[in-house]
Amino acid sequence: EAQVTQNPRYLITVTGKKLTVTCSQNMNHEYMSWYRQDPGLGLRQIYYSMNVEVTDKGDVPEGYKVSRKEKRNFPLILESPSPNQTSLYFCASSSLRGKRQETQYFGPGTRLLVL
Amino acid sequence: SQQGEEDPQALSIQEGENATMNCSYKTSINNLQWYRQNSGRGLVHLILIRSNEREKHSGRLRVTLDTSKKSSSLLITASRAADTASYFCATDTQGGSEKLVFGKGTKLTVNP
C-alpha cells in the first residue's frame, strides 16, 4: 500500500531535549516536505527536499533541521525544542513533473508537546 | 507566505445540499490543488487542476479555475455528513520556488 509513515505519532518532551521525527515513503517520490499546522495559521512549510542530498528552507525553518540521505526517508530534527514548537507536524511526499509537485501524499501527523 | 485564501472560513449546511468553497490567490500558478482534512488527520488529495484547465470533475466534486480572476471553487454536490472536514487549496506558483503553498482552509460541517 502506498503510504507515508511518521513516527512517533504523539510525543511529549521538555525544552532543550533533542528529538527526531522520522518520515518514510514507499512511493519512490523525489519530493518530500515537512509542514506544521497551528490553529488559525494553517499549514506552513518547514523544509522540503527535491531529491537525495537536496534540501531547502520553507517558510518557518528556524529551530529545525532535516536530512535526505536516502530517497525514502526525510527525518525532522529539533536540536533544542522550545514550547513554541508545540504543534501538529505533517510529512508529505510527491512525484515531480519537471520541478513541480504533483499530488502530495501526507503522513498521519505527529502531535508534539514541548513543556 | 500566504498564496491561497479560502472563503468562507466556515460553512454549515444540511445533508443533501451543495457546498461551495472558494480559493483566491495572488500570483500566476502552474496548478491548483484541493485537499481535505478530517479533524487532526493528514490531508488527502482531492483534485489537481492545471492552469490551462477550466473545470474538472471527480465523483460529487467539481472544481473550476478562473485564471483571469485568480480564483478557484470547489463544489461538493449532494453533501453527506461524512463530508464534514476542512478543505484546503494549495497553489504551485509559476516562476517561484518549488513550494506548494496552502491556504488556511474552509471548515465544512454537514448536519444530518
Interface residues (C-beta under 8 A of the other chain):
Chain A: V4 Y31 S33 Y35 G40 L41 G42 L43 R44 Q45 Y48 M50 D56 G58 D59 L88 F90 A92 K99 R100 Q101 E102 T103 Q104 Y105 F106 G107 P108 G109 R111
Chain B: S1 Q2 N30 N31 Q33 Y35 G40 R41 G42 L43 V44 H45 L48 F88 A90 D92 S97 E98 K99 L100 V101 F102 G103 K104 G105
